[in-house]
Structures are given as structure tokens and as C-alpha cells.
Amino acid sequence: MYPRIGWLASTDAAVMDKVALLKNYTTICSSRPSEILAQIALQNRSKIVSHLRNLLLENKSYLKSFVHSNSDQLKWIEPEGGSFAFVELVNGQSAAEYTTLLMEEGGVAVMPGDLFEGASETR
């Protein structure tokens, strides 16, 4: 199991009470090495966020190019923010088959939409 460091903010006192009780039940505090690593990450947050943002924009550019060059099979509404993009397969092929093909032939790991809860409700 990987240690997790995180923060929670809420105006709901009942939620905060439940979270505090759970935290006290599971652990009073994180391990010292985890706390030090979290502190280092916070001190370098601008560099980390900048690197991740650049990586995200580069990958989005690759995806955009791929969707446009395969417009007979794919369509999407380009995301304005965030790190998720939903691409629609419009050629009648199964999404599971298509994503398997992408992985086997292109080394690209994507998830078919039917793995997302409520995906069939959006149609």
C-alpha cells in the first residue's frame, strides 16, 4: 500500500467530524518520511504543477491530432480544462475492441466508456 498525504476542506462540520474520527481510527499521523516528502512537494509545487501542465497540454495535442486524422472513426468535443477527454467511436466498432487494438498495436492505454459508471445513460 502506498502512503497518501492530502488535505480536506469543508464547511460541513458533520463531514469533518466523521473524517476526523476515521483518521483517528486509522492513524493519528502519517509516517515522518511521508510528511517530509509532502513538505518537499509543497515547496516545489510551482515546478511540479508546471511540469504536469506542460505534459498534459502536449498529450492533449497528440490526442487532438489523432482524433482529427481519424475523423471518419472518432469525434470529440475538445476539453477546455482538466485531464480527461471523452472520444466517441462513430464507426460502429465496439469501444472495447478498439481500445484493445490501440493498446496492442500502438501501446496506448485508454479505457472504453462502458467502464465508467452511468456511461450508457449519457446516450
Secondary structure as UniProt FT lines:
FT   HELIX           13..26
FT   HELIX           32..43
FT   HELIX           45..69
FT   TURN            70..73
FT   STRAND          74..76
FT   STRAND          87..89
FT   HELIX           95..106
FT   HELIX           113..115
FT   TURN            117..118
FT   HELIX           119..122
//
